[in-house]
Amino acid sequence: MAGESARQCGPCIFGLGAIAETTRRVAAGGAASGDLDNLARWARQIVGRGACHHPDGAAGLLQGALSVFAAEFHLHQHDRRCSQPTYAARRLR
């Protein structure tokens, strides 16, 4: 959603960009120790601060993913692996 923003306000320019980059890093197995905490904090901080509701929607999606897939995010950050080996193998092709 960072790439789809109008880039008219700080939450879209900086907040969604940071969220996108950090999420990519976690997914790739290169997460820093505080990345999941940062994602959760940023998702709370950008709600209601944008010029429109685009960052609110992105924050809601992120909060939902962090909640529903908490175990998966934990595996990616701490064990640097995916719980689905077939998916991980497909990604490498």
N, C-alpha and C positions, 0 to 999 in steps of 0.2 A: 504494500500500500504506500510505501515511501515513494516509489517511483510514479505513482498515480496522483500524487498531490499537486495542487496548484502552486506550491512553494511560495505562498503569500504570507506565511507567519512562522514564527519561531518553532512552535510545536511540530509543524510539518517539516520544516527545513532541518532542524537539528534533532528534535525528539524522534521522529520516525526514521530518520537516517541512522541514528545511533542504535535504535531498536533493530532495524534491519541488519546492520552490520554485526551486532552482537548475536542475534539469532543465527545468522550464517556461521559465525565462529563456533557457536555451541553445536550446531548441526554437523559441522565438519570435524568435530572432536578436538578443537583447538581453544576451548573455553578457558578463560582466566577464572580464578577462584571466586570472584565476586559477580560474575556475569549474570547468574540467575537472580541474585538479589537486586542487581541493577535493573534488569528487565521488569521485575515486579514493581520496583519503585518508580521507574519511568512511566509505566502503564498507569499508575495512580496519579502521577504528577501532571500528565498532559491533558487529562479529562477536563473539559470546560475552558481550556485556555486558548484554543484555536480560533481563527476567524470564522470557521464553519465547524461542522460536526465530523469531518473526515478523521481528524486525529482521535476523536472520541470512539469512533467505530473501530479504528485500528487498535486502540487501547483495550476495548472490550474483547476483541478477538484474541489478543495476546493474553489477557487475564484468563479467559476461558481455556486457552491452550495450556497455560501454566498450571491451571487447576486440574483439568481433565487428564493431561499427559504429564503430570508431575514426575512420575517414576521414569518416564522416557527421558525427560529433560535431565533428571538426576544422572541417569546412565551416561548420557552424552557428555555431561560436564565432568563427572567424577571418574567414570570408567572408560570414557572416550570410545564408546561403542553404542551400537544400535541394538535394540532387543530383537529385531527382526533380521536374522542373518541373510535371508534371501533378498531383502530390500537393500541391505548394505552391499551385497555382491552386485546387484543390478546397477547401483550408483557408480561403481568403479568401472563399468564398461564404457 
